[in-house]
Amino acid sequence: AEDIALEDVYGIIRLSHNRNSNAGLTGGLIFLDGYFIQVIEGAPFAVARRYERILQDDRHTEIVKRLDETTTDLLFPHDWMALKDASGIDPSLLTMPHYLPGLPSELFTGQAVLEFLLRCFNIQPLPEQVPAFC
């Protein structure tokens, strides 16, 4: 996201809270190094509708779906859309040898991206949900 300010991201979060609460969706969003990494969770139909809206919105570019799974356990059960940026992320996650801005899809699996996001939010996944970040 070129030329996007943190204030713009806060505006996105405010809008997401309203829309997600009405749709029964929860999730987490990371804004880091000009990239967004997002988890959307809820009823499959509601998630699919939200994803279609994101795809149709011309403000979004280079969208890559990394993971599409069904689970009964929400990772963000109380957050319509939690937000983290560089100021709220443990700096050791960004200096580890395995981190690259945007977590390029040719180098990072969906599971690895999910684990990175969970580490940024200090969420412990269930052992069967996410393998080791690599």
N, C-alpha and C positions, 0 to 999 in steps of 0.2 A: 504494500500500500504506500505508494509514493506520496509525499507531502501531506500525510495525515497526522494531525496533532492528537495528543492525548485527550484534549477536550472533545474532539470529534468521536473518539472511542467511547468516552463517557456518554455522549449523546446516543451512540449505538446501544449501549447497555441500558439506558433509560427506556428506549423504545423496545428493546428485547424483553425487559422485565414486564412491560405492559402486554405485549403480544404473547409471550410465553406463558404468563400466568393465565391468560384467557384460553390458551390452547392446552394447558396442562403439561407444558414442557419444562424441563430443567436442563442445566448444563454448565459448562465452563468455557471461558474464552481467554486465550493468551494473546497479547499483542506484544511482539518481540522482534526486534531487528527489522521492522517494517512488514512483518508477516503476522497473519492471524492463524491460530490453531484453535479449533473449536470442537467440543463434544456437545451434541444435542441428544437428549434422552426423553423418553416418554412413550406413549402409545405408538405403535408402528405407523399407523395412518397419519397421526399428527406430525411425527418426525418426517415422514415422506413428504407431506404437504409443505412443511417449513423448508426442507431441502429444495424442493421445486421452486419455492419463492426466492430462495437465495440464488439459485441458478438463473432465474429470469431477471434478477436485479442487475442492471448494467454497471453498478458501482463495484461489483465483484468480478475479479478476473483470476484466471489461472486456478480455478477451484479443482481440488483433487480430493475425492472421497477416499480415505485410507482404510476405513473399517466400517462395516455395517453388520452389527450383531444384535441378537435378541437375548435379553437377560431379564431376570426378575428383580435384580438388585440395582438401584440407582446409585451412581457415584456422587451426584449432587442433589440429594433429595430435598434440600431446603433452599436451593438457589435457582431462581428463575434464569439467571445467567451470571455466574461468578466471573470476576475479572482479575487477571494478574498482568502486570507489565514488568519490565526489567527491574523497577525499584522494589517490587515485592517478591522477587524470585531469588532463591539462594544463589549467590554468585558462583559457587562451586559447580552448579549444574551447567553454567555457561562457559566454564573454562575446562570442563572435562574433555578429553580427546575425542569423544564421540559426538560432541555437539557441533552442528553447522547451522548457520542461519536458515530458517525455513524448513529445516529437516527434510532435505530433498528426497522425493519418493523413490529415486533409484538407489538410495543408500539406506533409507529408514523404512522399515515395515510399518504397517498400521499399528501393530502391537507395540513397537518401539516408540512410536509417536504418542500413543496413549499412555505408556508408562512415563514418558518425559512429562506430559501434561499433569499426570497424577503426582509426580514428584514435585512439580512446581506448586501444586496446591496442597502439598503435604498430606495426600490421601493415600492410605494403604489399601491397595487392591487385594481382593481375595486371591490366594495363590494360583487358582486355576484360571483367573481372568487375564493375567498379564505375565508374560515371561520376562526374564531379565533384559534390561535395556542394553542394547549392543549396537 
